[in-house]
Amino acid sequence: MVLIFWQGIISLHQKTFLEALAKEPSVSKVLMVVEQDITPYRKNMGWEVPVIEGVEIIRSPSKEEVGHIFSTYKDAVHVLGGVRVGKMMTMAYDEGVRHKAKMGSLSESYNKAGIKGKLRHLKYFYQRLRYYKHIDFFLAVGKEGVKTYTGLGFDPKRVCPWAYFVSVKVPVVKPHPSEVKRIIYAGRIEEGKGISRFVSELANVANKNYRMDIYGGGPEEESLKKFVADKGLSDKVIFYPFLKYDELVTKYVNYDWVVLPSTKKDGWGVIVSEGLLNGLKAICSNICGVSWAIKSNFNGVVFSWAEEGSCRKAIELALADKGFADAATIKAWAQRSISGEAGAKYYLELIDCVYKGKELPGVPWERA
């Protein structure tokens, strides 16, 4: 079986999933076709272009090269990271239709807020009517992705819940001698990520038995630093610049909790997956797609910004840290449910469902 993925960039979030797919006995070839290696935005966050072992990569193909891919691999299954979005994806879709190829789409929900959100809805509704009849299945990221595409009228049997499946090297977790609860956030310090709002809630809890480390930067960085200083919390909330990805993933072992308090659309939230794979527990808002994988009294707490006091309550539960699974149990669960290996097996089950009529599999993080 040949599997072909069309993406904007060579993404770290796809690396271990694709490597795991390439190792599956039923897969003869995995090909990744990208418009460019990486974006400046990702570079600024410490990303580098990853090496994806066992996967052939084609960069910035011409129209002729796109057509050649479809004519060469006639029975391949293609997954497009969006339909007719950008020059390359438009060429790929059109060639796929011309060759009557097996095609799926990997999609997050779109932002529905405001006038622009209404216009986006009209655009996607139009796309469903005109284009999506040629798409055999949708890998819809998170509950919101599933809700969005079924809400547009797509057959629920063709809308498959999806995640960004990743694997990380996990060091041996040693017992922590300190009772201080250690919290990590890594990402942009901006309104949509909700980190300033989260810290303001953290500052007002009675339990001060914590230390929070923030790795990142952004438009709210200076104002958040000032808030922390004004509250006398400079010894509790510590700021670090963005780290290179390979360095960041070595830091998780030093923490108890990972935080992703997004206030605006957040398709999945890989930082939470990485934390769970290291045995951390997670606090995240229900806006994050990864909140689907958080189970109360097991691996974390989900809160809603729309509910008064919900974030504060989640923080208090985290700092009390009672009734949750231990690190080893969470790590084992995460490996079975949200790792690159779990994603590869799930993807092949979905392909068997779509093209061989087998039963639609349950999502890994619910059945693990």
Secondary structure, 3 states (H helix, E strand, C coil): CEEEEEECCCCHHHHHHHHHHHHCCCCCEEEEEECCCCCHHHHHCCCCCCCCCCCEEEECCCHHHHHHHHHHCCCCEEEECCCCCHHHHHHHHHHHHHCCCEEEEEECCCCCCHHHHHHHHHHHHHHHHHCHHHCCEEEEEHHHHHHHHHHCCCCHHHEEEECCCCCCCCCCCCCCCCCCEEEEEECCCCHHHCHHHHHHHHCCCCCCCEEEEEECCCCCHHHHHHHHHHCCCCCCEEEECCCCHHHHCCCHHHCCEEEECCCCCECCCHHHHHHHHCCCEEEEECCEHHHHHCCECCCEEEECCCCCCHHHHHHHHHHHCCCCCCHHHHHHHHHHHCCHHHHHHHHHHHHHHHHHCCCCCCCHHHHC
